[in-house]
């Protein structure tokens, strides 16, 4: 496999199979034609047509939309159509930065093709002229991608919490990184993608942070979500991202973005431009 | 104006007005419907139809394609249809990293919608906890964007020269940066765009480099292309990029990419994700 193959897997979905999911006249998601019929039973909340699924326009406030959708989702969960319930509300909006139209349970987000946001931290250590990166190995009982490799710290962004606030919280829980160190993480960009996975359509935005760690720092997981950590030279990280399926699908892309920004992959790479295009989805 | 307005101007073109330009069965450019009729006079070299403009398939080698196109371009120049002749050959290929199919004069590149490559250097100086950036002001006799603001060093990439080799050459000519310093520049990504300008369709890829300069370094132009330099605090650079038209259209985008990568613009900016999407064009 090549870096570009890894990136292309992030933008693999059949647009023709989806219809828009709208709320308040704004498109907030994409619903698969095979899932839409299940929503026809909730005519008081959702208007299902051949062209779209729309939240009832009578629901004009975020609170009433959230409450009505919660009932729908609870029913779908009871029927076994939503798995891996998290009890974690996600914000629903047209796009990052737009007003939040309502909130919905994280486990339902891919079924409705709603944009999910996350924060990923590249924890690195300088080593003479070179660099090493801390890599987390996900716990075997994680609902998604158990046992896969991950950043030192990464997590979904629940509704109502700031990106840096969430980063600090996750740094503490996942790797016992002190708050004062976590706050030195610098935002360095975001990747976005749209790809079909077992859980539905992952239409995600991941905010990337770089965090330089002292050479004597040892991460230690406190919430049971990470089974262990490796401190690898960049050459090994590069080989594993490219040649194995060991990384969680989106975490490998975060590493590739790091490799581009830090010059480990340069313009002499024939896929240099295509890789970067692939890290940012079109406006779907 | 906003950062996003600046970026959107980079992706502004009317796709319906263009037909593919092909060579060896590969699409290498896009030709405006108003320009295509001028090419019908060169039936020995170009096959002009309603759907496409194709280089004669009998031209199977880069050298013969280059020679045949050179005759066409010389004729078009004689008719006043190509202005600002540079005598600088550009590589023509399907995309960066693909085989070079032939070469053509730089001034003709936008008329044929061929991808043009360039290298742009963000020259910055650390200043306590902050940062300053060297900004070049283009000479008033430059054929494109005279008097506009630019990176400390930037230039088009002629055929047959490596990106770093070109960077070193331009660093010497444009800012008298010694080779040993220029070679410390790090590749940090590329931006790509497609936009209609007076000269035609600018379908460009710009390779971005960051170059940290010593606090006592003073750039000095040697080739007459830069009228002078400013060393500005980042806050001033940010204001000027956003609020004025002083930067050359693509140089402002290079600065915005720097602001994202270095955390001067973070996820709290409502256009954070859209700006980054806009820095990478779709595969057109």
Interface residues (C-beta under 8 A of the other chain):
Chain A: X95 X96 X97 X98 X162 X163 X186 X187 X188 X189 X190 X192 X205 X207 X260 X261 X262 X263 X266 X267 X268 X269 X270 X271 X272 X273 X274 X276 X277 X279 X280 X281 X282 X283
Chain B: X95 X96 X97 X98 X162 X163 X186 X187 X188 X189 X190 X192 X205 X207 X260 X261 X262 X263 X266 X267 X268 X269 X270 X271 X272 X273 X274 X276 X277 X279 X280 X281 X282 X283
